Amino acid sequence: MTRPFRFAVQGTKATSGAQWRDLARKVESLGYSTLFVADHYLGPGPAAKAASLPPQHLAPITAMATAAAVTETLRVGCRVFCIDYHVPAALAKEAATLDLLSDGRLEFGIGAGWSSAEYEAMGLTFDTAPRRISKLEEVVALLKAHWLGEPLDVKGEFVNVSGYSGLPRPVQSPRPPIMIGGGKKRVLSLAAREADIVSINNVPFQAVNDDGLTPAEEAVRRLDYVRTAAGDRFPGLDIEASPYFTEITDDKDAAIERVAGLMRVAPEVLADHPNVLVGTVDEIADRLVARRETFGANYVSVQQAQVDSFAPIVERLAGK
């Protein structure tokens, strides 16, 4: 079974309430499924430069609630909450409240964190990857238990929550869909077992990686991690990906040459890279269909700057 296409916009900035509300309404009107925000906090300065993050205008929870309040069908989510930026028990309640007040339109993304520079700037300890993923496992267990509304007794190395029942109950049953993202075997396997949406990180922009795999071969390997761990769950999973670079153009070669120069990579690496979408509307639509078969991605998130230019592709493929 092939999962139908869905499309989302990653909203990264707004300089006024009106601008954000207008963006949410536009995203909905153009047929996108979801408006995502990010869980990053750095404004301009040396920390943001070290983290390679653009200025972060909006905190996620308030932005999601506002977007839901001015739309009717648009789903809202954070791509993705970082386990170490929030108290897990409080985040579980915030999420349930968002699902209730949006009439069941929350998509809940959660991840193990990745930006050591942002952690440092915020005064947080950036633990080893194995420990962060272990914490992620415990947080996901807490979320699921909290949203069931039954007495909580979740105890582990990182999460210890007990003695009360979770309120409010989410509107979506049995719970809001969970999205977990990553690029390595352990976290993708966790996502395959526990999530409803698996977000697969961009693969490296190099001709061959340290394991001797091309970008396409690495993307296939990551999908295989998911398929193997998911087992019978796999046909029901959405596989989400966000193109690193997208441009609708009649001159694909010129666009590839320009970006390759900026990234200091060979143009041939970019031309067929799984996370690059460059070409006409027809070419990109055909490429997405082909890549869904090869790399699994049926849920595509584009950046805020592409909301208008990408809309013809959304119109053509959404739900198909």
VOBA-1610 file (N, C-alpha, C; in pm, whole numbers, padded with zeros to 5 digits, always signed):
BEGIN
Met+00084-00120+00000Met+00000+00000+00000Met+00088+00125+00000Thr+00060+00218-00089Thr+00133+00344-00096Thr+00059+00451-00020Arg+00127+00514+00074Arg+00064+00620+00152Arg+00045+00744+00064Pro-00069+00811+00073Pro-00092+00931-00008Pro-00001+01045+00034Phe+00023+01136-00057Phe+00108+01251-00027Phe+00037+01348+00068Arg+00117+01401+00158Arg+00078+01516+00239Arg+00192+01616+00234Phe+00157+01743+00254Phe+00258+01848+00247Phe+00243+01941+00366Ala+00358+01992+00412Ala+00360+02082+00526Ala+00452+02200+00496Val+00434+02306+00572Val+00522+02422+00567Val+00590+02436+00702Gln+00722+02455+00700Gln+00797+02483+00821Gln+00804+02635+00837Gly+00725+02690+00930Gly+00725+02833+00954Gly+00841+02872+01044Thr+00921+02965+00999Thr+01042+02999+01073Thr+01040+03139+01132Lys+00951+03225+01083Lys+00956+03361+01136Lys+00824+03433+01114Ala+00805+03534+01198Ala+00698+03632+01182Ala+00739+03752+01266Thr+00718+03869+01213Thr+00755+03990+01285Thr+00635+04059+01348Ser+00516+03999+01332Ser+00396+04052+01397Ser+00295+03940+01407Gly+00196+03960+01495Gly+00090+03863+01506Gly+00012+03851+01378Ala-00012+03963+01312Ala-00088+03961+01187Ala-00016+03879+01080Gln+00117+03894+01074Gln+00193+03820+00973Gln+00183+03669+00997Trp+00190+03627+01121Trp+00181+03484+01152Trp+00041+03432+01124Arg-00060+03507+01163Arg-00197+03463+01137Arg-00224+03454+00987Asp-00173+03551+00912Asp-00190+03549+00767Asp-00121+03428+00705Leu-00002+03394+00756Leu+00069+03277+00704Leu-00012+03151+00728Ala-00065+03135+00849Ala-00143+03015+00880Ala-00262+03002+00786Arg-00332+03111+00764Arg-00448+03107+00675Arg-00406+03075+00530Lys-00294+03131+00488Lys-00247+03103+00352Lys-00210+02956+00335Val-00136+02902+00431Val-00095+02761+00425Val-00218+02672+00415Glu-00320+02702+00493Glu-00444+02624+00488Glu-00511+02639+00351Ser-00522+02761+00301Ser-00594+02785+00176Ser-00526+02721+00056Leu-00394+02705+00063Leu-00321+02646-00049Leu-00319+02493-00046Gly-00381+02433+00053Gly-00395+02288+00054Gly-00289+02212+00129Tyr-00201+02281+00197Tyr-00103+02211+00281Tyr-00175+02146+00399Ser-00123+02034+00442Ser-00183+01962+00554Ser-00152+02027+00687Thr-00027+02074+00702Thr+00023+02108+00835Thr+00112+02231+00830Leu+00106+02310+00936Leu+00203+02417+00960Leu+00290+02375+01078Phe+00417+02355+01052Phe+00513+02321+01156Phe+00588+02445+01202Val+00627+02445+01327Val+00722+02541+01379Val+00844+02463+01427Ala+00943+02534+01479Ala+01065+02469+01525Ala+01082+02492+01675Asp+01155+02404+01739Asp+01184+02417+01882Asp+01328+02467+01899His+01352+02589+01851His+01483+02654+01866His+01460+02794+01923Tyr+01563+02850+01987Tyr+01540+02967+02071Tyr+01640+03080+02052Leu+01739+03064+01967Leu+01846+03163+01959Leu+01812+03277+01864Gly+01829+03400+01915Gly+01825+03516+01830Gly+01964+03540+01772Pro+01981+03651+01699Pro+02111+03678+01636Pro+02224+03687+01738Gly+02341+03640+01697Gly+02457+03647+01785Gly+02553+03534+01757Pro+02664+03529+01829Pro+02766+03427+01805Pro+02716+03285+01831Ala+02624+03268+01926Ala+02573+03133+01953Ala+02495+03079+01833Ala+02411+03163+01774Ala+02335+03120+01657Ala+02428+03089+01541Lys+02533+03170+01526Lys+02630+03145+01420Lys+02700+03012+01441Ala+02739+02983+01566Ala+02805+02856+01597Ala+02712+02738+01574Ala+02583+02759+01599Ala+02484+02651+01582Ala+02434+02640+01439Ser+02474+02733+01353Ser+02425+02737+01214Ser+02273+02744+01207Leu+02216+02824+01296Leu+02071+02841+01301Leu+02034+02984+01259Pro+01933+02999+01175Pro+01883+03134+01147Pro+01814+03188+01272Pro+01795+03319+01282Pro+01726+03374+01399Pro+01589+03309+01419Gln+01560+03272+01543Gln+01434+03205+01574Gln+01336+03306+01632His+01231+03335+01557His+01138+03441+01595His+01033+03395+01696Leu+00987+03272+01686Leu+00868+03230+01759Leu+00895+03108+01847Ala+00842+03111+01968Ala+00840+02992+02052Ala+00725+02903+02005Pro+00742+02770+02011Pro+00649+02683+01938Pro+00507+02675+01993Ile+00489+02661+02123Ile+00356+02630+02175Ile+00258+02743+02148Thr+00297+02865+02177Thr+00209+02979+02151Thr+00182+02996+02003Ala+00285+02977+01920Ala+00267+02991+01775Ala+00171+02886+01721Met+00183+02763+01770Met+00093+02657+01725Met-00052+02687+01766Ala-00071+02731+01889Ala-00205+02761+01938Ala-00268+02874+01857Thr-00189+02976+01825Thr-00241+03088+01746Thr-00279+03044+01606Ala-00193+02962+01543Ala-00224+02913+01408Ala-00351+02831+01407Ala-00368+02747+01507Ala-00489+02665+01514Ala-00613+02750+01535Ala-00599+02858+01611Ala-00715+02940+01645Ala-00770+03016+01525Val-00687+03042+01423Val-00733+03123+01309Val-00757+03037+01184Thr-00755+02905+01199Thr-00779+02814+01088Thr-00885+02712+01128Glu-00931+02635+01030Glu-01037+02538+01056Glu-00991+02394+01039Thr-00909+02370+00938Thr-00869+02233+00908Thr-00718+02211+00919Leu-00641+02317+00923Leu-00495+02307+00924Leu-00447+02235+01048Arg-00360+02137+01027Arg-00297+02070+01140Arg-00175+02151+01183Val-00140+02142+01311Val-00028+02219+01364Val+00066+02124+01437Gly+00195+02159+01431Gly+00292+02073+01497Gly+00425+02144+01515Cys+00512+02081+01590Cys+00648+02129+01609Cys+00741+02023+01553Arg+00830+02065+01470Arg+00921+01973+01401Arg+01064+02004+01444Val+01106+01950+01560Val+01038+01873+01662Val+01076+01928+01799Phe+00990+01900+01900Phe+01026+01937+02035Phe+01151+01862+02078Cys+01239+01932+02149Cys+01360+01870+02204Cys+01333+01826+02347Ile+01366+01703+02379Ile+01338+01648+02511Ile+01400+01729+02624Asp+01512+01794+02600Asp+01583+01863+02707Asp+01543+02009+02721Tyr+01458+02059+02635Tyr+01416+02199+02642Tyr+01286+02215+02721His+01226+02106+02766His+01096+02110+02831His+01089+02008+02945Val+01013+02040+03050Val+00982+01941+03153Val+00884+01841+03092Pro+00918+01714+03084Pro+00833+01619+03010Pro+00688+01615+03056Ala+00664+01616+03186Ala+00525+01608+03234Ala+00446+01732+03194Ala+00512+01849+03198Ala+00444+01972+03157Ala+00418+01972+03007Leu+00515+01924+02929Leu+00498+01920+02784Leu+00383+01827+02745Ala+00369+01715+02816Ala+00259+01623+02787Ala+00124+01692+02805Lys+00112+01772+02910Lys-00014+01843+02933Lys-00036+01954+02832Glu+00070+02028+02798Glu+00059+02130+02695Glu+00009+02070+02564Ala+00065+01955+02528Ala+00026+01891+02402Ala-00120+01847+02405Ala-00162+01788+02515Ala-00302+01745+02526Ala-00395+01865+02518Thr-00355+01975+02580Thr-00436+02098+02575Thr-00444+02152+02432Leu-00332+02151+02360Leu-00333+02195+02221Leu-00426+02108+02136Asp-00424+01978+02158Asp-00510+01891+02080Asp-00657+01918+02112Leu-00687+01939+02239Leu-00824+01969+02279Leu-00872+02101+02217Leu-00793+02205+02232Leu-00837+02338+02189Leu-00834+02356+02037Ser-00760+02270+01968Ser-00759+02275+01821Ser-00860+02178+01760Asp-00940+02114+01845Asp-01037+02014+01798Asp-00969+01898+01727Gly-00854+01857+01780Gly-00789+01737+01730Gly-00701+01757+01609Arg-00625+01868+01606Arg-00540+01896+01489Arg-00391+01899+01522Leu-00352+01843+01634Leu-00211+01842+01673Leu-00136+01724+01612Glu-00016+01751+01561Glu+00081+01646+01530Glu+00202+01671+01621Phe+00235+01573+01702Phe+00333+01596+01807Phe+00469+01538+01768Gly+00562+01627+01734Gly+00698+01585+01701Gly+00788+01594+01823Ile+00873+01493+01842Ile+00964+01490+01957Ile+01095+01427+01913Gly+01206+01482+01963Gly+01336+01431+01925Gly+01436+01441+02038Ala+01554+01385+02016Ala+01655+01374+02120Ala+01751+01491+02124Gly+01729+01593+02041Gly+01819+01708+02040Gly+01943+01681+01958Trp+02000+01790+01904Trp+02117+01770+01817Trp+02216+01886+01822Ser+02173+02006+01865Ser+02258+02124+01854Ser+02333+02148+01985Ser+02455+02102+01991Ser+02534+02122+02113Ser+02556+02271+02140Ala+02570+02351+02033Ala+02592+02494+02052Ala+02469+02561+02112Glu+02351+02519+02071Glu+02230+02577+02129Glu+02215+02534+02275Tyr+02241+02408+02304Tyr+02239+02361+02443Tyr+02330+02449+02529Glu+02453+02470+02482Glu+02550+02548+02559Glu+02500+02690+02580Ala+02446+02751+02474Ala+02398+02888+02485Ala+02283+02900+02584Met+02202+02795+02596Met+02087+02797+02685Met+02120+02745+02825Gly+02248+02711+02847Gly+02290+02665+02979Gly+02252+02522+03010Leu+02239+02441+02906Leu+02199+02301+02923Leu+02316+02208+02895Thr+02313+02091+02956Thr+02416+01990+02934Thr+02378+01904+02814Phe+02468+01896+02718Phe+02445+01814+02599Phe+02502+01675+02625Asp+02414+01582+02658Asp+02456+01447+02695Asp+02495+01368+02571Thr+02548+01249+02591Thr+02585+01163+02479Thr+02459+01120+02404Ala+02477+01085+02278Ala+02363+01043+02196Ala+02290+00923+02256Pro+02360+00818+02302Pro+02287+00705+02360Pro+02199+00745+02479Arg+02250+00835+02564Arg+02170+00876+02680Arg+02053+00964+02638Arg+02073+01049+02539Arg+01962+01132+02492Arg+01853+01046+02430Ile+01890+00944+02357Ile+01788+00857+02297Ile+01718+00774+02404Ser+01791+00733+02507Ser+01727+00662+02617Ser+01624+00751+02686Lys+01659+00879+02703Lys+01562+00973+02761Lys+01442+00989+02668Leu+01467+00997+02538Leu+01357+01008+02443Leu+01260+00890+02457Glu+01313+00771+02472Glu+01228+00653+02489Glu+01137+00669+02611Glu+01192+00719+02721Glu+01113+00736+02844Glu+01010+00847+02829Val+01047+00955+02759Val+00952+01065+02738Val+00835+01020+02652Val+00861+00943+02548Val+00753+00893+02464Val+00659+00803+02544Ala+00714+00720+02631Ala+00629+00635+02717Ala+00541+00721+02807Leu+00597+00829+02862Leu+00518+00919+02946Leu+00407+00985+02866Leu+00438+01035+02748Leu+00337+01100+02665Leu+00218+01006+02640Lys+00248+00886+02600Lys+00141+00792+02569Lys+00057+00762+02693Ala+00123+00744+02806Ala+00050+00715+02930Ala-00035+00835+02972His+00022+00955+02965His-00051+01076+03005His-00176+01094+02921Trp-00163+01075+02792Trp-00276+01101+02702Trp-00387+00998+02713Leu-00360+00882+02776Leu-00465+00784+02800Leu-00558+00826+02913Gly-00510+00918+02999Gly-00593+00966+03109Gly-00600+00872+03228Glu-00520+00768+03230Glu-00520+00673+03341Glu-00414+00713+03445Pro-00419+00658+03566Pro-00320+00692+03668Pro-00178+00670+03617Leu-00092+00768+03639Leu+00044+00764+03587Leu+00139+00697+03685Asp+00223+00611+03630Asp+00331+00549+03708Asp+00444+00516+03610Val+00513+00621+03566Val+00620+00606+03468Val+00750+00640+03539Lys+00833+00539+03559Lys+00955+00558+03635Lys+01073+00501+03559Gly+01178+00582+03546Gly+01298+00539+03477Gly+01416+00621+03523Glu+01522+00618+03444Glu+01641+00694+03479Glu+01620+00844+03461Phe+01538+00882+03365Phe+01521+01023+03330Phe+01382+01078+03362Val+01281+00994+03361Val+01143+01035+03382Val+01086+00961+03502Asn+01036+01037+03599Asn+00972+00978+03716Asn+00845+01058+03744Val+00734+01007+03697Val+00606+01075+03707Val+00503+00976+03758Ser+00436+01010+03868Ser+00337+00918+03924Ser+00243+00993+04017Gly+00134+00929+04052Gly+00044+00982+04153Gly-00071+01064+04102Tyr-00090+01074+03970Tyr-00204+01149+03917Tyr-00238+01098+03778Ser-00354+01136+03730Ser-00397+01100+03596Ser-00384+01222+03505Gly-00352+01196+03379Gly-00333+01304+03284Gly-00462+01368+03239Leu-00467+01499+03241Leu-00578+01577+03188Leu-00518+01695+03110Pro-00593+01743+03007Pro-00718+01691+02953Pro-00694+01570+02864Arg-00798+01498+02831Arg-00785+01392+02732Arg-00779+01455+02594Pro-00686+01413+02510Pro-00682+01465+02372Pro-00809+01429+02296Val-00839+01507+02195Val-00954+01478+02109Val-00926+01358+02020Gln-00804+01352+01963Gln-00770+01242+01872Gln-00758+01111+01950Ser-00806+01006+01890Ser-00807+00875+01954Ser-00725+00776+01873Pro-00638+00700+01938Pro-00620+00693+02083Pro-00538+00807+02141Arg-00476+00890+02049Arg-00391+01001+02093Arg-00350+01080+01969Pro-00292+01196+01988Pro-00236+01268+01873Pro-00124+01187+01808Pro-00111+01195+01676Pro+00000+01123+01611Pro+00134+01178+01659Ile+00226+01088+01681Ile+00360+01122+01726Ile+00456+01113+01609Met+00542+01214+01595Met+00648+01213+01495Met+00782+01210+01566Ile+00867+01117+01527Ile+01004+01108+01578Ile+01098+01110+01459Gly+01202+01192+01470Gly+01295+01205+01359Gly+01436+01167+01395Gly+01515+01141+01292Gly+01655+01110+01312Gly+01717+01054+01186Gly+01845+01015+01198Gly+01916+00961+01084Gly+01990+00832+01112Lys+02002+00795+01239Lys+02078+00675+01276Lys+01983+00559+01306Lys+02040+00439+01309Lys+01960+00319+01320Lys+01877+00314+01447Arg+01936+00349+01561Arg+01863+00332+01686Arg+01741+00423+01693Val+01758+00551+01661Val+01645+00642+01673Val+01541+00616+01565Leu+01582+00579+01444Leu+01485+00545+01341Leu+01410+00417+01376Ser+01476+00324+01440Ser+01408+00202+01484Ser+01307+00233+01594Leu+01345+00322+01686Leu+01250+00366+01789Leu+01129+00432+01724Ala+01153+00520+01629Ala+01043+00586+01559Ala+00953+00485+01490Ala+01013+00386+01428Ala+00935+00285+01357Ala+00844+00206+01452Arg+00892+00183+01573Arg+00815+00105+01671Arg+00709+00189+01742Glu+00739+00317+01769Glu+00655+00394+01861Glu+00581+00511+01797Ala+00628+00559+01682Ala+00568+00680+01624Ala+00467+00646+01516Asp+00398+00749+01471Asp+00305+00738+01359Asp+00363+00803+01234Ile+00454+00897+01257Ile+00523+00967+01149Ile+00672+00954+01176Val+00747+00903+01080Val+00892+00891+01094Val+00956+00997+01005Ser+01026+01090+01069Ser+01094+01197+00996Ser+01240+01157+00978Ile+01281+01142+00852Ile+01417+01095+00822Ile+01504+01214+00786Asn+01611+01233+00861Asn+01701+01346+00839Asn+01761+01345+00699Asn+01803+01463+00654Asn+01875+01473+00527Asn+02002+01388+00532Val+02032+01325+00420Val+02155+01247+00410Val+02270+01341+00372Pro+02395+01299+00396Pro+02509+01389+00370Pro+02521+01430+00223Phe+02579+01549+00205Phe+02602+01602+00070Phe+02745+01571+00028Gln+02770+01445+00005Gln+02900+01400-00041Gln+02879+01283-00136Ala+02971+01265-00229Ala+02953+01162-00331Ala+02941+01023-00270Val+03024+00996-00169Val+03024+00867-00101Val+03050+00894+00047Asn+02973+00833+00137Asn+02994+00856+00279Asn+03099+00760+00334Asp+03119+00764+00465Asp+03224+00683+00527Asp+03200+00533+00515Asp+03075+00496+00490Asp+03043+00354+00470Asp+03041+00315+00323Gly+03087+00405+00237Gly+03094+00376+00095Gly+02961+00384+00022Leu+02863+00458+00080Leu+02731+00467+00021Leu+02710+00603-00043Thr+02646+00605-00158Thr+02604+00730-00220Thr+02487+00787-00140Pro+02451+00915-00163Pro+02334+00969-00093Pro+02208+00885-00113Ala+02184+00839-00234Ala+02066+00757-00259Ala+02073+00626-00183Glu+02190+00563-00180Glu+02204+00437-00108Glu+02188+00456+00042Glu+02236+00568+00095Glu+02218+00597+00237Glu+02070+00619+00269Ala+01997+00689+00181Ala+01855+00709+00203Ala+01779+00577+00205Val+01815+00486+00116Val+01752+00355+00113Val+01785+00277+00241Arg+01908+00287+00287Arg+01946+00218+00411Arg+01862+00267+00529Arg+01841+00400+00537Arg+01762+00453+00647Arg+01618+00406+00640Leu+01563+00400+00520Leu+01427+00348+00506Leu+01422+00201+00547Asp+01524+00125+00517Asp+01529-00016+00555Asp+01532-00032+00707Tyr+01603+00059+00777Tyr+01600+00056+00924Tyr+01456+00067+00973Val+01382+00161+00913Val+01244+00183+00954Val+01157+00063+00921Arg+01168+00014+00800Arg+01085-00099+00756Arg+01109-00222+00844Thr+01234-00250+00875Thr+01267-00368+00955Thr+01211-00356+01096Ala+01230-00240+01159Ala+01185-00224+01297Ala+01033-00213+01307Ala+00969-00158+01205Ala+00824-00139+01209Ala+00748-00268+01191Gly+00800-00358+01110Gly+00729-00483+01084Gly+00592-00457+01024Asp+00489-00512+01087Asp+00353-00498+01036Asp+00301-00355+01044Arg+00367-00269+01122Arg+00323-00131+01133Arg+00362-00047+01011Phe+00457-00093+00934Phe+00517-00009+00831Phe+00416+00049+00732Pro+00319-00027+00680Pro+00228+00032+00581Pro+00146+00149+00635Gly+00131+00159+00766Gly+00052+00266+00823Gly+00130+00389+00863Leu+00262+00387+00842Leu+00345+00499+00882Leu+00354+00604+00772Asp+00350+00731+00812Asp+00391+00838+00722Asp+00542+00853+00733Ile+00609+00866+00619Ile+00753+00892+00616Ile+00771+01036+00572Glu+00825+01119+00663Glu+00837+01262+00639Glu+00981+01300+00608Ala+00996+01396+00518Ala+01128+01448+00484Ala+01113+01594+00442Ser+01220+01669+00460Ser+01221+01810+00422Ser+01336+01834+00326Pro+01307+01877+00204Pro+01418+01905+00112Pro+01510+02011+00169Tyr+01640+01987+00157Tyr+01737+02087+00202Tyr+01734+02209+00110Phe+01712+02182-00019Phe+01709+02291-00116Phe+01597+02264-00216Thr+01512+02363-00238Thr+01400+02352-00331Thr+01395+02476-00418Glu+01379+02456-00549Glu+01361+02571-00638Glu+01281+02529-00760Ile+01172+02600-00784Ile+01093+02579-00905Ile+01154+02666-01014Thr+01205+02603-01120Thr+01277+02677-01223Thr+01276+02600-01354Asp+01288+02675-01464Asp+01303+02614-01596Asp+01450+02587-01630Asp+01540+02634-01545Asp+01683+02617-01570Asp+01745+02543-01452Lys+01722+02414-01448Lys+01770+02331-01337Lys+01921+02336-01326Asp+01991+02326-01438Asp+02137+02319-01434Asp+02197+02445-01372Ala+02144+02562-01407Ala+02197+02687-01353Ala+02174+02694-01202Ala+02057+02650-01157Ala+02027+02652-01014Ala+02119+02557-00937Ile+02141+02439-00994Ile+02230+02342-00929Ile+02373+02396-00922Glu+02419+02456-01030Glu+02554+02512-01031Glu+02569+02621-00924Arg+02469+02706-00913Arg+02476+02815-00816Arg+02483+02763-00673Val+02396+02669-00640Val+02392+02618-00502Val+02514+02531-00473Ala+02559+02456-00571Ala+02679+02375-00552Ala+02798+02462-00518Gly+02808+02578-00583Gly+02917+02670-00552Gly+02909+02721-00410Leu+02787+02756-00366Leu+02770+02805-00230Leu+02801+02698-00127Met+02763+02574-00157Met+02784+02464-00062Met+02922+02399-00075Arg+02993+02436-00183Arg+03125+02379-00210Arg+03119+02228-00226Val+03021+02185-00305Val+03010+02044-00341Val+03000+02033-00492Ala+03024+01915-00545Ala+03017+01894-00688Ala+02871+01901-00735Pro+02845+01967-00847Pro+02707+01977-00896Pro+02640+01842-00913Glu+02716+01740-00955Glu+02655+01609-00976Glu+02604+01546-00847Val+02663+01587-00733Val+02614+01537-00604Val+02475+01592-00576Leu+02454+01719-00610Leu+02325+01783-00584Leu+02216+01740-00682Ala+02254+01717-00805Ala+02155+01698-00912Ala+02053+01590-00879Asp+02098+01477-00826Asp+02009+01365-00795Asp+02003+01335-00646His+02040+01432-00565His+02041+01410-00421His+01898+01392-00368Pro+01874+01296-00278Pro+01738+01270-00228Pro+01674+01388-00158Asn+01752+01486-00114Asn+01697+01601-00040Asn+01706+01732-00118Val+01716+01720-00250Val+01717+01837-00337Val+01602+01824-00437Leu+01524+01932-00451Leu+01414+01935-00548Leu+01429+02060-00633Val+01479+02043-00753Val+01500+02155-00844Val+01445+02117-00981Gly+01368+02207-01042Gly+01316+02181-01175Gly+01180+02246-01193Thr+01115+02210-01299Thr+00980+02260-01325Thr+00881+02190-01232Val+00759+02241-01229Val+00654+02176-01149Val+00636+02031-01193Asp+00633+02008-01324Asp+00615+01872-01375Asp+00731+01782-01330Glu+00853+01832-01343Glu+00970+01752-01308Glu+00971+01718-01160Ile+00941+01814-01076Ile+00944+01790-00932Ile+00831+01696-00891Ala+00714+01712-00948Ala+00603+01621-00917Ala+00641+01478-00954Asp+00696+01458-01071Asp+00737+01324-01113Asp+00847+01269-01022Arg+00939+01357-00982Arg+01048+01314-00896Arg+00996+01270-00759Leu+00900+01343-00706Leu+00844+01306-00576Leu+00775+01170-00581Val+00703+01145-00688Val+00637+01015-00704Val+00740+00904-00709Ala+00846+00924-00786Ala+00951+00822-00796Ala+01022+00803-00662Arg+01049+00912-00594Arg+01121+00901-00467Arg+01035+00840-00358Arg+00905+00856-00367Arg+00818+00788-00270Arg+00836+00637-00281Glu+00848+00588-00403Glu+00869+00444-00421Glu+01006+00400-00371Thr+01108+00482-00392Thr+01245+00442-00359Thr+01282+00472-00215Phe+01247+00592-00168Phe+01291+00638-00036Phe+01178+00645+00066Gly+01055+00620+00023Gly+00943+00609+00117Gly+00871+00737+00151Ala+00928+00853+00120Ala+00874+00979+00169Ala+00742+01017+00100Asn+00635+01018+00178Asn+00505+01062+00127Asn+00461+01194+00192Tyr+00535+01239+00293Tyr+00499+01359+00368Tyr+00617+01455+00353Val+00595+01563+00280Val+00703+01653+00241Val+00682+01790+00305Ser+00783+01836+00377Ser+00778+01967+00442Ser+00871+02064+00369Val+00816+02177+00328Val+00896+02279+00262Val+00908+02401+00353Gln+01005+02483+00325Gln+01028+02599+00409Gln+00929+02712+00376Gln+00914+02801+00470Gln+00820+02912+00459Gln+00840+02992+00330Ala+00965+03007+00287Ala+00993+03085+00166Ala+00935+03021+00041Gln+00908+02890+00045Gln+00856+02819-00073Gln+00704+02800-00072Val+00634+02860+00024Val+00492+02831+00039Val+00414+02860-00089Asp+00447+02966-00159Asp+00374+02999-00282Asp+00424+02920-00403Ser+00555+02914-00421Ser+00609+02849-00540Ser+00581+02699-00541Phe+00571+02638-00425Phe+00549+02494-00417Phe+00400+02457-00424Ala+00313+02557-00413Ala+00169+02530-00408Ala+00115+02451-00528Pro+00163+02475-00652Pro+00112+02394-00764Pro+00141+02245-00748Ile+00251+02211-00684Ile+00283+02070-00661Ile+00190+02012-00556Val+00161+02090-00452Val+00064+02048-00351Val-00071+02022-00415Glu-00115+02114-00500Glu-00244+02098-00567Glu-00248+01971-00651Arg-00136+01938-00713Arg-00132+01822-00802Arg-00125+01690-00726Leu-00054+01685-00616Leu-00022+01556-00554Leu-00091+01527-00420Ala-00136+01629-00349Ala-00192+01607-00215Ala-00307+01507-00220Gly-00299+01407-00134Gly-00403+01306-00125Gly-00393+01194-00226Lys-00290+01197-00312Lys-00278+01096-00419Lys-00162+01001-00392
//
